[in-house]
Amino acid sequence: MVFTLRQMAAGGIRDHLAGGFHRYSVDDHWLVPHFEKMLYDNGLLAKAYVGAYRLTGLKDLSVIAEQTLEYLIKDMQAPEGGFYAARDADSEGEEGLFYVWTLEELQSALGSEKGKLFSRTYDVSESGNFEGRNIFTFLTNLMQCPDQRKSLGKN
């Protein structure tokens, strides 16, 4: 169970920037998600990560659960207090555009040094891993690399 949860959290099905999980993967390697995010999927996944943390005491599982719940409150809660059922996969008429980046866009946003570190950590390349762009996935487990987490501004 822990292996599966960690692999899901490391792969493209998880949104490593905004938080939360996409609905499902469309490939055998769990790199390419269907970019839609569902309230019920994220709620159930948060529950699974909390349960696994309670059974094992592994801090990274707790962190993933917390980040998933923070995403739901920040991005899926309506102003009236309820929650939206889903976030659409399409951005500007193209599926997933909001969630994929070119190396140039990433370095422009983060600067050269942080951009290089982020690129190494999340498998970002010039050619991309999805239609010439990049879906972020862990090459290194940041929960076990505190120096990299600190460099990226993560606690």
N, C-alpha and C positions, 0 to 999 in steps of 0.2 A: 504494500500500500504506500509506504513512504517513498519508495523508488518511483512509482507512478506519479504521485503528487509532485515530487520534485521535478520530474521530467516535464510534466505539464507546465509547471511554473517557469521552467527554463526555455521552453519552446515558443514558437510563434503564436500559439493559441492565447498566450498571455500578452496583454498590452504593457510593455515594460516602461512606457512613459506615463500614460494617463492612469494606468491601473485597470483592474478588472480583467476578465477573460472574454475572448471572442467565443462565438457559439460552438464551433467545432472546427476540426481540421479537414482540409480537402485533399491532403496528400498522405502517403504512408509514413513520412518522417515527422509529421506534426509541425512542419515549418510554416505552411501556408494555411491561414485560417479562413473561414468564411467570416468576414470582418464584422458582422452584426454582433451586438452584445445584448444578451437577454438578462432581465432582472432575475428570473427564476434560476437560470444557470449560475449566475454569480452568487446568489444567496445560498444555493446548495453547495457550491464549491467552497465558499467561506466556511460553511458548517463542516464540510469534510476536512478542511485544513485545521480548524479548531479541534475537531475530534481527534485527528492524528497527533496534534500537539499535546493534547491531554493524555493520550496513551504513551507518548514517547518522550515528552519534554524537550523535543528538538525546537530550538528557538526560531529557525528559519520558517518552519511551518506556521508558527504564530504570527510572524511578520507578514507572510503572504496573506493570511486570513485578514489581518488588520488592514493591509493595503487594499484588499478587495472590498471590504466594508467601507473604507474611506472613499473609494471610488464611487460606490453606490450612493453614498450621502452627498458627495460633491457634485457628481455628474448626472445621476439618475433621479434625484429627488426633485419633485415639482415644487414651485414656490408655495403652493397651498399645503404642502406637507406630505402628500402622497408620493408615489413613485411611478415613473414612466416604465412601461413594460419592456421597451427595447430601444436601442440606438441603431439606426440604419447603417447598413454596410456601405452605402454609396456616399461619396463626397464629390461635389461638383460634377455629378453625373457619371462618376467612375467608381467602381467597387474598390474600397480600401485605400483610396488616394490619401486620406487623412492619416493613415497609419504607416505608410511606407516613405522612405527617405532616400535621396541620393547622398553620396559621400560629400558632395559639394554643399548641399543644404545643411547637413549635419555640422560640417566644419564652420560654416558661416554662422550657425546658431551657437556653437559652443566655443569657437576659437580653436586655434591649432593644437595646443597641448591637450586640452580636455577632449577635443575631437579625436585625436589619435588614440587616447586611452579608451574612450567610448567605443571607437571603431574596433579596436582589438578585443575588447570585452564582449561586444554584441555582434561580432561577425559582420561588420559593415565593410563593403569593398566598393571599388570603382564600378565594377560590372554589376554589382547587386546580386541578390539571391532570389529575386522575384521580378521578372519583367523589367530588368534594368534598374530596379530600385531595391531597397533593403528592408526586410522584415527583421526586427531586432530579436536575436536569440542569444542566450548565454553561451559563450565558449568557456568561461570560468564561472564558478559559482561564487557570486559576490558575497554571499553570507559567510563564506569561509576565507575571504580575502579582504580584511578590514582596511588595508592600506589603499586598495583600489576604491573601495566604497568611500573612504574619506576624500580621496582625490576627486571623485565625482560629486561630492557634496551630499552623500547619503550617510545616514547614521546607522 
